[in-house]
Amino acid sequence: MPEAQRAFGAREEKFMPGEFIDVRVGAKAATNAKLAAKLAEICPVSIFVASSEGVRIDESNLDECVLCDLCLEAAPKGQIKIVKLYE
Ligand code: SF4
């Protein structure tokens, strides 16, 4: 394996998506299509993906979270949790 490819592979292993931030959505909010659309619209880094069945998290964007709290303000209290996996 070429050196550059090996180095990239090692970096990929070290920095997995969601290594620093996890976003958890409660069951009620997760299946609310209207809320899903709102979350997809307001999150500046596209962590929420809306469908007619509700919302799912795009894990590849988790670590882009800027901790703006817009999703927390849009959802019913306690239905979304932003979890810092560092400190
Ligand atoms: S805190 Fe902001 S950036 Fe992070 S998931 Fe919520 S809306 Fe997106």
Residues whose N, C-alpha, C, O or C-beta is under 5 A from the ligand:
A	BS01	SF4	I42 C43 P44 V45 I47 C65 V66 L67 C68 D69 L70 C71
